[in-house]
Amino acid sequence: METSETVPKDERVGRVRGVRTLLLAAGLSGLSFGILGVANDLVAVLALGAGTEQIGALNAIESAAFVLLSVPVGWWLDRTDRRRALQWTQVLATLALLSIPVAWLCGVLTFWQLAGTSFLVGTAGMVWNLGLGALIPGLTGKARAAAAFSRKQAVETSAGLVAPGLTGLMLMVLAAPLALFFAAVLELCAGLVLRWVPAPGGEATDGPEPDGAGPGSASEPRPRFWAGVGEGLRFVLKTKPLLVSTLNAAVLNAALALYAAVSTVYEVRVLGFTPAMIGAVGVAIAAGGLAGAVAGGWLLERFRPVPLSAAMIAVAGTSTVLVPLASLPALAGGGAFALLLVQSLIWNSTVVIANAGLYGVLAQLTPDHLLGRVQSFRMLVAMGPLPMFGLAGGFLGAALGILPTLWIYVGLALLAALLTTILWRMSVKEGWGR
């Protein structure tokens, strides 16, 4: 049996048995998440009569786990059998989702139950993302983890594109709460598939193994919560490449949140886009993400992740200049539309490739027993700016105007490109990332 250390270098990472199984699990969960993204709000509106305030609260509750629980979850994943932890997490997500159609059929569904379920499922999704990321290096070896991560992104993006159409077909014949039954089944199947993901160093097995997903042997001392969290934080802070990579993710997300706050107003009121044109930009965003995820796996098997990420972020940052330039009178109408389509394709494809490459940096430099905590700190710092810069974008758009706010967005994107270039120079000087 091939392990993370014996996988032939000339074998494509997507053909490794453990990776194929993990990708299948990721795809099943991605379909479930996509169905939930459509059906959950419809349950609130159609079954419970919720308004915009309730929908906003529901979405905030679902994403709260990323801020509130990511660090404790990372600590927990470094102390336990990650594969089994993910399986039990999927069981809990399945039960939470099944409670919605059951309560609706019994006539006792309330908004508070839906909100509680959203929080539980959001927490399960966060555990799932961190856990899969921690499993990959043990299956592929650290040097090839970025390519496998990019393939996981491609599978999840594809599932996200298929899920809305699949949900629409279900809603033609089923009430919205019943669509969540299928989401629950998919979550359960994703957890079951992980039974066939091999533990590092051996075949997949249904019997107990010492800490089977790789945080270390059961005999090794495991620090308590605060000591463990402190150990992970100190490692991130003293490992400059990880720190720079994490700051880069935070700056990129800040730029994205700032732009999202003003983009619709800009497209409608400044550029005069119709709803159909805005929809086409959305299609370009999805297509760019999928193209980047597919191309990333191929590129990261052939080029080193750090210089590739630096090049991709440089291209992405430069492309943001096209957004405010689309308002030039000479580009009114079709020219502005074409410019934003091109920019959306460039930005989303290159950022997806860069994210996979930067994950490779994390996988290469982080010891296995710290992967959960290091990923959780990265998630916390990267997700933290989203609400703050979303609010700031709206305030700056009103106070300074749309175009000055867009130039701030350009500045943040170029700052991210500078940080990635610094990371590249570090890798050349210090000899890692090869």
C-alpha positions as a Python dict, from the first residue, in 0.01 Angstrom:
ca = {
    (1, 'M'): (0, 0, 0),
    (2, 'E'): (132, 343, -90),
    (3, 'T'): (150, 596, 189),
    (4, 'S'): (215, 965, 197),
    (5, 'E'): (586, 894, 173),
    (6, 'T'): (574, 622, -95),
    (7, 'V'): (342, 774, -354),
    (8, 'P'): (546, 783, -677),
    (9, 'K'): (630, 1138, -777),
    (10, 'D'): (528, 1071, -1136),
    (11, 'E'): (181, 956, -1032),
    (12, 'R'): (-84, 1226, -1061),
    (13, 'V'): (-202, 1323, -716),
    (14, 'G'): (-567, 1285, -815),
    (15, 'R'): (-511, 914, -881),
    (16, 'V'): (-391, 834, -531),
    (17, 'R'): (-660, 619, -373),
    (18, 'G'): (-690, 811, -50),
    (19, 'V'): (-709, 1141, -237),
    (20, 'R'): (-980, 1013, -471),
    (21, 'T'): (-1188, 903, -173),
    (22, 'L'): (-1141, 1234, 4),
    (23, 'L'): (-1243, 1421, -311),
    (24, 'L'): (-1561, 1214, -333),
    (25, 'A'): (-1644, 1302, 28),
    (26, 'A'): (-1574, 1670, -43),
    (27, 'G'): (-1803, 1661, -348),
    (28, 'L'): (-2092, 1503, -158),
    (29, 'S'): (-2063, 1759, 120),
    (30, 'G'): (-2034, 2038, -138),
    (31, 'L'): (-2363, 1929, -297),
    (32, 'S'): (-2527, 1928, 46),
    (33, 'F'): (-2393, 2274, 125),
    (34, 'G'): (-2519, 2406, -210),
    (35, 'I'): (-2868, 2264, -152),
    (36, 'L'): (-2870, 2413, 197),
    (37, 'G'): (-2767, 2754, 63),
    (38, 'V'): (-3079, 2769, -153),
    (39, 'A'): (-3331, 2578, 55),
    (40, 'N'): (-3253, 2716, 401),
    (41, 'D'): (-3360, 3072, 319),
    (42, 'L'): (-3666, 2941, 134),
    (43, 'V'): (-3772, 2745, 442),
    (44, 'A'): (-3746, 3063, 647),
    (45, 'V'): (-3944, 3272, 397),
    (46, 'L'): (-4204, 3026, 272),
    (47, 'A'): (-4260, 2806, 576),
    (48, 'L'): (-4205, 3061, 853),
    (49, 'G'): (-4282, 3394, 685),
    (50, 'A'): (-3941, 3543, 766),
    (51, 'G'): (-3843, 3889, 645),
    (52, 'T'): (-3510, 4046, 553),
    (53, 'E'): (-3405, 4097, 917),
    (54, 'Q'): (-3463, 3731, 1000),
    (55, 'I'): (-3279, 3615, 686),
    (56, 'G'): (-2984, 3838, 772),
    (57, 'A'): (-2978, 3700, 1126),
    (58, 'L'): (-2997, 3344, 992),
    (59, 'N'): (-2698, 3395, 764),
    (60, 'A'): (-2500, 3564, 1042),
    (61, 'I'): (-2575, 3277, 1281),
    (62, 'E'): (-2461, 3023, 1025),
    (63, 'S'): (-2124, 3194, 979),
    (64, 'A'): (-2072, 3278, 1349),
    (65, 'A'): (-1898, 2946, 1411),
    (66, 'F'): (-1600, 3054, 1197),
    (67, 'V'): (-1526, 3338, 1438),
    (68, 'L'): (-1638, 3186, 1768),
    (69, 'L'): (-1523, 2825, 1742),
    (70, 'S'): (-1246, 2792, 1483),
    (71, 'V'): (-961, 2805, 1738),
    (72, 'P'): (-1117, 2553, 1983),
    (73, 'V'): (-1198, 2323, 1692),
    (74, 'G'): (-841, 2344, 1562),
    (75, 'W'): (-711, 2249, 1908),
    (76, 'W'): (-957, 1957, 1925),
    (77, 'L'): (-862, 1827, 1579),
    (78, 'D'): (-496, 1819, 1685),
    (79, 'R'): (-588, 1599, 1986),
    (80, 'T'): (-812, 1342, 1824),
    (81, 'D'): (-846, 1101, 1534),
    (82, 'R'): (-938, 1354, 1266),
    (83, 'R'): (-1107, 1108, 1035),
    (84, 'R'): (-1339, 974, 1305),
    (85, 'A'): (-1403, 1328, 1430),
    (86, 'L'): (-1524, 1426, 1084),
    (87, 'Q'): (-1746, 1119, 1062),
    (88, 'W'): (-1920, 1200, 1390),
    (89, 'T'): (-1947, 1565, 1289),
    (90, 'Q'): (-2132, 1458, 974),
    (91, 'V'): (-2366, 1240, 1180),
    (92, 'L'): (-2455, 1540, 1398),
    (93, 'A'): (-2505, 1761, 1091),
    (94, 'T'): (-2732, 1495, 940),
    (95, 'L'): (-2947, 1476, 1253),
    (96, 'A'): (-2971, 1855, 1274),
    (97, 'L'): (-3081, 1882, 909),
    (98, 'L'): (-3332, 1598, 942),
    (99, 'S'): (-3497, 1777, 1233),
    (100, 'I'): (-3625, 2050, 997),
    (101, 'P'): (-3844, 1839, 762),
    (102, 'V'): (-3960, 1628, 1057),
    (103, 'A'): (-4066, 1935, 1257),
    (104, 'W'): (-4232, 2087, 948),
    (105, 'L'): (-4431, 1770, 879),
    (106, 'C'): (-4540, 1768, 1243),
    (107, 'G'): (-4640, 2137, 1226),
    (108, 'V'): (-4403, 2246, 1506),
    (109, 'L'): (-4118, 2411, 1309),
    (110, 'T'): (-4009, 2748, 1452),
    (111, 'F'): (-3759, 3011, 1348),
    (112, 'W'): (-3549, 2940, 1657),
    (113, 'Q'): (-3516, 2575, 1560),
    (114, 'L'): (-3409, 2678, 1210),
    (115, 'A'): (-3158, 2923, 1359),
    (116, 'G'): (-3017, 2659, 1594),
    (117, 'T'): (-2988, 2413, 1308),
    (118, 'S'): (-2810, 2675, 1096),
    (119, 'F'): (-2555, 2729, 1373),
    (120, 'L'): (-2496, 2354, 1417),
    (121, 'V'): (-2461, 2295, 1044),
    (122, 'G'): (-2234, 2600, 1007),
    (123, 'T'): (-2017, 2464, 1288),
    (124, 'A'): (-2008, 2121, 1123),
    (125, 'G'): (-1905, 2281, 794),
    (126, 'M'): (-1621, 2466, 963),
    (127, 'V'): (-1501, 2144, 1132),
    (128, 'W'): (-1525, 1963, 797),
    (129, 'N'): (-1316, 2224, 614),
    (130, 'L'): (-1046, 2230, 881),
    (131, 'G'): (-1043, 1851, 913),
    (132, 'L'): (-1012, 1780, 540),
    (133, 'G'): (-731, 2033, 517),
    (134, 'A'): (-549, 1854, 800),
    (135, 'L'): (-592, 1512, 636),
    (136, 'I'): (-447, 1600, 294),
    (137, 'P'): (-71, 1621, 377),
    (138, 'G'): (-82, 1275, 535),
    (139, 'L'): (-221, 1129, 212),
    (140, 'T'): (-3, 1305, -44),
    (141, 'G'): (308, 1415, 138),
    (142, 'K'): (368, 1780, 218),
    (143, 'A'): (526, 1868, -116),
    (144, 'R'): (213, 1767, -312),
    (145, 'A'): (-52, 1888, -70),
    (146, 'A'): (-117, 2209, -265),
    (147, 'A'): (-208, 2018, -582),
    (148, 'A'): (-447, 1793, -388),
    (149, 'F'): (-602, 2096, -217),
    (150, 'S'): (-660, 2258, -554),
    (151, 'R'): (-837, 1944, -676),
    (152, 'K'): (-1055, 1956, -367),
    (153, 'Q'): (-1142, 2317, -453),
    (154, 'A'): (-1235, 2209, -807),
    (155, 'V'): (-1467, 1937, -681),
    (156, 'E'): (-1634, 2167, -428),
    (157, 'T'): (-1674, 2447, -683),
    (158, 'S'): (-1827, 2207, -935),
    (159, 'A'): (-2067, 2079, -671),
    (160, 'G'): (-2158, 2437, -584),
    (161, 'L'): (-2242, 2508, -948),
    (162, 'V'): (-2456, 2194, -983),
    (163, 'A'): (-2640, 2225, -651),
    (164, 'P'): (-2866, 2527, -728),
    (165, 'G'): (-3002, 2362, -1042),
    (166, 'L'): (-3050, 2033, -860),
    (167, 'T'): (-3228, 2216, -580),
    (168, 'G'): (-3450, 2394, -830),
    (169, 'L'): (-3556, 2060, -978),
    (170, 'M'): (-3638, 1926, -631),
    (171, 'L'): (-3840, 2235, -543),
    (172, 'M'): (-4058, 2178, -848),
    (173, 'V'): (-4203, 1869, -680),
    (174, 'L'): (-4115, 1908, -311),
    (175, 'A'): (-4170, 2168, -40),
    (176, 'A'): (-3855, 2354, 66),
    (177, 'P'): (-3821, 2179, 406),
    (178, 'L'): (-3818, 1839, 235),
    (179, 'A'): (-3520, 1943, 20),
    (180, 'L'): (-3318, 1951, 342),
    (181, 'F'): (-3379, 1577, 375),
    (182, 'F'): (-3159, 1523, 68),
    (183, 'A'): (-2897, 1761, 206),
    (184, 'A'): (-2890, 1551, 524),
    (185, 'V'): (-2847, 1226, 328),
    (186, 'L'): (-2556, 1374, 133),
    (187, 'E'): (-2384, 1484, 456),
    (188, 'L'): (-2422, 1134, 597),
    (189, 'C'): (-2282, 979, 278),
    (190, 'A'): (-1983, 1215, 289),
    (191, 'G'): (-1903, 1099, 640),
    (192, 'L'): (-1941, 732, 547),
    (193, 'V'): (-1706, 770, 249),
    (194, 'L'): (-1430, 882, 487),
    (195, 'R'): (-1424, 528, 628),
    (196, 'W'): (-1224, 434, 318),
    (197, 'V'): (-968, 714, 351),
    (198, 'P'): (-649, 538, 464),
    (199, 'A'): (-478, 647, 780),
    (200, 'P'): (-116, 764, 726),
    (201, 'G'): (110, 464, 701),
    (202, 'G'): (-151, 200, 630),
    (203, 'E'): (-480, 83, 487),
    (204, 'A'): (-813, 226, 586),
    (205, 'T'): (-962, 17, 860),
    (206, 'D'): (-1278, 4, 1063),
    (207, 'G'): (-1090, -96, 1376),
    (208, 'P'): (-926, 144, 1626),
    (209, 'E'): (-588, 283, 1547),
    (210, 'P'): (-370, 521, 1747),
    (211, 'D'): (-496, 865, 1662),
    (212, 'G'): (-561, 746, 1309),
    (213, 'A'): (-550, 1073, 1118),
    (214, 'G'): (-208, 1172, 1226),
    (215, 'P'): (-200, 1419, 1518),
    (216, 'G'): (47, 1196, 1691),
    (217, 'S'): (41, 874, 1884),
    (218, 'A'): (-193, 823, 2177),
    (219, 'S'): (106, 795, 2410),
    (220, 'E'): (232, 1146, 2336),
    (221, 'P'): (142, 1410, 2595),
    (222, 'R'): (-126, 1647, 2475),
    (223, 'P'): (-141, 2002, 2611),
    (224, 'R'): (-452, 2140, 2774),
    (225, 'F'): (-665, 2393, 2593),
    (226, 'W'): (-489, 2722, 2668),
    (227, 'A'): (-143, 2567, 2652),
    (228, 'G'): (-232, 2402, 2322),
    (229, 'V'): (-377, 2721, 2176),
    (230, 'G'): (-71, 2913, 2290),
    (231, 'E'): (158, 2659, 2126),
    (232, 'G'): (-22, 2696, 1793),
    (233, 'L'): (-28, 3076, 1812),
    (234, 'R'): (343, 3096, 1898),
    (235, 'F'): (426, 2872, 1605),
    (236, 'V'): (236, 3097, 1362),
    (237, 'L'): (391, 3415, 1503),
    (238, 'K'): (750, 3284, 1495),
    (239, 'T'): (718, 3123, 1152),
    (240, 'K'): (738, 3432, 933),
    (241, 'P'): (618, 3268, 610),
    (242, 'L'): (301, 3148, 782),
    (243, 'L'): (247, 3491, 935),
    (244, 'V'): (291, 3670, 602),
    (245, 'S'): (67, 3415, 427),
    (246, 'T'): (-205, 3463, 689),
    (247, 'L'): (-186, 3842, 664),
    (248, 'N'): (-208, 3810, 287),
    (249, 'A'): (-533, 3610, 318),
    (250, 'A'): (-675, 3871, 555),
    (251, 'V'): (-589, 4159, 319),
    (252, 'L'): (-739, 3977, 20),
    (253, 'N'): (-1062, 3910, 209),
    (254, 'A'): (-1073, 4271, 328),
    (255, 'A'): (-1046, 4388, -34),
    (256, 'L'): (-1320, 4147, -139),
    (257, 'A'): (-1553, 4258, 143),
    (258, 'L'): (-1494, 4624, 61),
    (259, 'Y'): (-1575, 4567, -305),
    (260, 'A'): (-1881, 4354, -231),
    (261, 'A'): (-2029, 4638, -25),
    (262, 'V'): (-2033, 4879, -321),
    (263, 'S'): (-2023, 4659, -632),
    (264, 'T'): (-2397, 4632, -695),
    (265, 'V'): (-2454, 5005, -649),
    (266, 'Y'): (-2157, 5074, -877),
    (267, 'E'): (-2280, 4841, -1149),
    (268, 'V'): (-2640, 4966, -1141),
    (269, 'R'): (-2609, 5340, -1073),
    (270, 'V'): (-2270, 5427, -1219),
    (271, 'L'): (-2230, 5178, -1504),
    (272, 'G'): (-2601, 5135, -1579),
    (273, 'F'): (-2596, 4755, -1589),
    (274, 'T'): (-2924, 4568, -1633),
    (275, 'P'): (-3011, 4270, -1407),
    (276, 'A'): (-2914, 4037, -1693),
    (277, 'M'): (-2570, 4199, -1719),
    (278, 'I'): (-2518, 4166, -1343),
    (279, 'G'): (-2618, 3801, -1370),
    (280, 'A'): (-2361, 3751, -1645),
    (281, 'V'): (-2090, 3896, -1420),
    (282, 'G'): (-2196, 3644, -1156),
    (283, 'V'): (-2157, 3363, -1409),
    (284, 'A'): (-1809, 3493, -1495),
    (285, 'I'): (-1719, 3488, -1124),
    (286, 'A'): (-1828, 3125, -1092),
    (287, 'A'): (-1659, 3025, -1418),
    (288, 'G'): (-1334, 3191, -1313),
    (289, 'G'): (-1336, 3011, -978),
    (290, 'L'): (-1395, 2675, -1144),
    (291, 'A'): (-1128, 2738, -1411),
    (292, 'G'): (-877, 2836, -1142),
    (293, 'A'): (-952, 2530, -931),
    (294, 'V'): (-915, 2295, -1228),
    (295, 'A'): (-601, 2463, -1364),
    (296, 'G'): (-451, 2494, -1017),
    (297, 'G'): (-416, 2119, -971),
    (298, 'W'): (-230, 2089, -1301),
    (299, 'L'): (-8, 2393, -1239),
    (300, 'L'): (81, 2301, -881),
    (301, 'E'): (202, 1958, -988),
    (302, 'R'): (446, 2127, -1226),
    (303, 'F'): (551, 2454, -1056),
    (304, 'R'): (656, 2546, -705),
    (305, 'P'): (362, 2684, -505),
    (306, 'V'): (523, 3002, -369),
    (307, 'P'): (637, 3167, -695),
    (308, 'L'): (317, 3050, -864),
    (309, 'S'): (106, 3208, -587),
    (310, 'A'): (306, 3529, -606),
    (311, 'A'): (253, 3551, -981),
    (312, 'M'): (-119, 3478, -951),
    (313, 'I'): (-178, 3741, -680),
    (314, 'A'): (22, 3995, -881),
    (315, 'V'): (-206, 3933, -1180),
    (316, 'A'): (-516, 3945, -960),
    (317, 'G'): (-410, 4268, -791),
    (318, 'T'): (-327, 4435, -1122),
    (319, 'S'): (-664, 4332, -1266),
    (320, 'T'): (-850, 4531, -1000),
    (321, 'V'): (-743, 4852, -1175),
    (322, 'L'): (-994, 4759, -1447),
    (323, 'V'): (-1286, 4800, -1206),
    (324, 'P'): (-1274, 5178, -1150),
    (325, 'L'): (-1148, 5230, -1506),
    (326, 'A'): (-1474, 5078, -1631),
    (327, 'S'): (-1644, 5408, -1536),
    (328, 'L'): (-1453, 5605, -1802),
    (329, 'P'): (-1699, 5771, -2042),
    (330, 'A'): (-1525, 5613, -2342),
    (331, 'L'): (-1621, 5269, -2209),
    (332, 'A'): (-1987, 5343, -2141),
    (333, 'G'): (-2217, 5048, -2206),
    (334, 'G'): (-2060, 4746, -2370),
    (335, 'G'): (-1699, 4841, -2300),
    (336, 'A'): (-1753, 4862, -1924),
    (337, 'F'): (-1945, 4534, -1929),
    (338, 'A'): (-1667, 4355, -2117),
    (339, 'L'): (-1405, 4499, -1882),
    (340, 'L'): (-1582, 4371, -1570),
    (341, 'L'): (-1638, 4029, -1726),
    (342, 'V'): (-1266, 4000, -1799),
    (343, 'Q'): (-1170, 4125, -1453),
    (344, 'S'): (-1408, 3880, -1281),
    (345, 'L'): (-1259, 3589, -1475),
    (346, 'I'): (-902, 3697, -1402),
    (347, 'W'): (-954, 3774, -1034),
    (348, 'N'): (-1141, 3457, -941),
    (349, 'S'): (-924, 3216, -1138),
    (350, 'T'): (-591, 3355, -1014),
    (351, 'V'): (-698, 3395, -650),
    (352, 'V'): (-820, 3034, -635),
    (353, 'I'): (-485, 2909, -770),
    (354, 'A'): (-296, 3131, -525),
    (355, 'N'): (-502, 3010, -229),
    (356, 'A'): (-415, 2650, -310),
    (357, 'G'): (-48, 2741, -340),
    (358, 'L'): (-50, 2922, -7),
    (359, 'Y'): (-214, 2620, 154),
    (360, 'G'): (89, 2430, 27),
    (361, 'V'): (311, 2669, 226),
    (362, 'L'): (108, 2592, 539),
    (363, 'A'): (124, 2217, 476),
    (364, 'Q'): (499, 2220, 410),
    (365, 'L'): (602, 2426, 713),
    (366, 'T'): (355, 2302, 976),
    (367, 'P'): (417, 1985, 1179),
    (368, 'D'): (128, 1739, 1155),
    (369, 'H'): (33, 1772, 1522),
    (370, 'L'): (-20, 2149, 1474),
    (371, 'L'): (-213, 2146, 1145),
    (372, 'G'): (-553, 2192, 1305),
    (373, 'R'): (-449, 2488, 1517),
    (374, 'V'): (-247, 2662, 1247),
    (375, 'Q'): (-536, 2630, 1000),
    (376, 'S'): (-781, 2760, 1260),
    (377, 'F'): (-572, 3070, 1332),
    (378, 'R'): (-544, 3133, 959),
    (379, 'M'): (-920, 3097, 923),
    (380, 'L'): (-988, 3332, 1214),
    (381, 'V'): (-755, 3605, 1085),
    (382, 'A'): (-869, 3561, 724),
    (383, 'M'): (-1242, 3564, 803),
    (384, 'G'): (-1220, 3836, 1070),
    (385, 'P'): (-1201, 4136, 832),
    (386, 'L'): (-1513, 4035, 638),
    (387, 'P'): (-1783, 4197, 855),
    (388, 'M'): (-1567, 4496, 950),
    (389, 'F'): (-1466, 4582, 594),
    (390, 'G'): (-1816, 4508, 469),
    (391, 'L'): (-1946, 4778, 699),
    (392, 'A'): (-1652, 5003, 617),
    (393, 'G'): (-1722, 4966, 245),
    (394, 'G'): (-2077, 5086, 287),
    (395, 'F'): (-1966, 5379, 503),
    (396, 'L'): (-1685, 5483, 269),
    (397, 'G'): (-1913, 5453, -33),
    (398, 'A'): (-2153, 5698, 127),
    (399, 'A'): (-1889, 5931, 273),
    (400, 'L'): (-1627, 5940, -5),
    (401, 'G'): (-1815, 5815, -307),
    (402, 'I'): (-1812, 5489, -502),
    (403, 'L'): (-1500, 5554, -712),
    (404, 'P'): (-1269, 5655, -422),
    (405, 'T'): (-1383, 5343, -237),
    (406, 'L'): (-1300, 5131, -539),
    (407, 'W'): (-950, 5277, -550),
    (408, 'I'): (-906, 5175, -184),
    (409, 'Y'): (-1006, 4825, -295),
    (410, 'V'): (-736, 4841, -563),
    (411, 'G'): (-482, 4949, -301),
    (412, 'L'): (-566, 4656, -73),
    (413, 'A'): (-538, 4409, -362),
    (414, 'L'): (-196, 4548, -456),
    (415, 'L'): (-88, 4528, -91),
    (416, 'A'): (-177, 4157, -98),
    (417, 'A'): (39, 4121, -410),
    (418, 'L'): (328, 4289, -225),
    (419, 'L'): (290, 4051, 72),
    (420, 'T'): (298, 3749, -159),
    (421, 'T'): (609, 3883, -330),
    (422, 'I'): (773, 3918, 13),
    (423, 'L'): (679, 3556, 81),
    (424, 'W'): (842, 3452, -246),
    (425, 'R'): (1162, 3637, -156),
    (426, 'M'): (1162, 3462, 183),
    (427, 'S'): (1139, 3122, 14),
    (428, 'V'): (1432, 3203, -216),
    (429, 'K'): (1648, 3339, 64),
    (430, 'E'): (1571, 3068, 321),
    (431, 'G'): (1553, 2773, 82),
    (432, 'W'): (1204, 2638, 156),
    (433, 'G'): (906, 2615, -80),
    (434, 'R'): (1104, 2419, -337),
}
